C-alpha cells in the first residue's frame, strides 16, 4: 500500500538557534533513574551526546521475543528477519541474501541466508535457527499473534545450512511481508525458555543487543561491535517507560530524556522552542470502538447502527485529537489499495435517533433510553494514562448522550481490561499500512477471536471468514481487492466495531544532536520501540 503525496509524513522543524541550543544542552540530558546500567560506565555513551539517546515511551513491550509477537513488523535493532520493510513499505532482504525464489504455483518460497552473520552470543546464523523460529511461532500452545500471519504455512525446512524452504498450503500474496519475523537461535527456543515469556531477553543478530531490561522501568540497548552490517554511531539507547503523557512531557522539558512520543495536546510547549524538533508522521493507526458480541447493549444492531451513523468523527478529530488526525470509517486508510468506501457515512443524529426509536429504545426522564427494562448504558474501557484514548472516550460519551445512550468511560490497566473484553466495549487501536490481508485477518477472522488482543469482541461471520481466506489465497490483485471489498461491505452491515479516527503520531526530539531520523514513513499502530524518529536508530549520525 502506498499513500499519495498529500498524506505523506511531514516534519515540522524548528531549526532557528538549534545548533546553539544543542551545544548548551549537551550533557544536560540525563535520565536520573538510569543507574549504573543505563548510564555511561563504558565512557562511550553519555546521555545527550550524539552517541547515546534517552527516549521516553508511553507503552512497554509485553515481550521482547519475536516468537511471542515482539517487533511484529520488523525491528532491525535487536532481532532481524529474513526481510525488512523499508521506508517505502517494501520488503527488502536482511538476513536473506536476496529476495526468495518463488515457485510458479506460489507454494514454495526458497531463501538463501546471508553469509557471515552471527548472533549476539557468538553462534552462527543457520537455516536451522530460521526453521526453529517459525515452528515455535506456529506452536498453538504459545498463542503467538504472529501465527495469524502464517496460517498458509504448511512446512518449513532446511535443505542445507544456508537454505530455508517454506511450503504453503495455498498461495499467500502477503507471505513475503510476513517474513519480517525476527530470528533467534534454535537453542534458545526450548519450552523452558519460551515459558518465561515476558521476562526473556532475546538474542538476535541486530545492530544492538539488550544490555539491561527492567520491566516497568527501562530497556537499555548497546551497539554490537562486531555487527555484520554497519556498526551504529549511536552506541547506547535507553528507552524509559512512562505511561503518563504529562510525565513524559515534563521529563522532556526538564532535560531528563532526549525524545518522547506525545499526544498533540502536549506539543504546544515544544513547537516554538528551538531546542526541540517536532516530528509528525501519518499513519494507518486507527482508533475504534469494539462492541462485544456478548454485551447486552453493544450487541444490538440498532445501537451499533445508531453509533455508526450518529457519531461525528470530524468532531472527534477536532476535539480529542486537537486536529492531529482524520476521520476513519474502516480498518484501512483510504490510500490503501484494498480500501472500500462501504463503511463511509455522513453523521446524521436524527436518523440515528429514529433507528433507536424504531428498535424500541425509548428515552426515559433522565434522557437515557431503555427497552424492556434494559437501560441503553454500557462501560467504555480505555487504558488509564492514555490521554488520547481518554479524550476519545469522553467525546464519544458526550455525543452518545445526545442520542440517548449512556456511555461510561473507564480508565483501567491493560491487565484489568483484557479479561473484560468479551463483554465490555473498548477504545481499540490497530492498523498497518503494509497489506490488507495482514491488516484485517487478525482482527475479524473467527479463528482469531479472543486470541490475545486479536478480534477482542469475538466477532464471527462466515461471510467475512470466507472472504478473508479468499483474499489471503489469491495472487491476483483484482481478486484480492474484490475479497476485501466484500469484507468491508459485511462489516458495514454487522458493525462489530465503530471506526472513528486515524491518529497522527507526534514525537519531540532534541534538535541538532542527531541526523538521519527525518525519514518519510507511514507508520503502523505499533510505534513504541519500532516507530518514531528511532525507527532507524542504527542509521543516525552526528550532524
Secondary structure, DSSP 8 states (H G I E B T S, - for coil): ----GGGS-EEE---TTHHHHHHHHTTT---TT-HHHHS-TTSS--TTSTTEEEEEES---S-S-GGGTTTTT--SSS---SEEE-TTS-EEESSBSSS-EE-TTS-EEEEEB-TT-B-TTS-B--HHHHHHHHHHHT-TTTT-GGGGG-TTEEEEEEEETTEEEEEESS--TTHHHHTT-----GGG-SHHHHHTGGG-----SSSEEEEEEETTTEEEEEE-TT-SS---S--EEEEEE---HHHHHHHHHTTS-SEEE--GGG-HHHHT-TTEEEEEE-B--EEEEE--TT-TTTT-HHHHHHHHHH--HHHHHHHTTTT-EEE--SSS-TTSTT--GGG-----HHHHHHHHHHTT-EE-TTS-EEETTEESEEEEEEETT-HHHHHHHHHHHHHHHTTT-EEEEEEE-HHHHHTTTTTSEEEEEE--SS-HHHHHHHHH-GGGTTBTTBTTT----HHHHHHHHHHHH---HHHHHHHHHHHHHHHHHH-SEEEEEEE-EEEEEETTS-BS------B-S--SSSSSGGGGGGG-B--
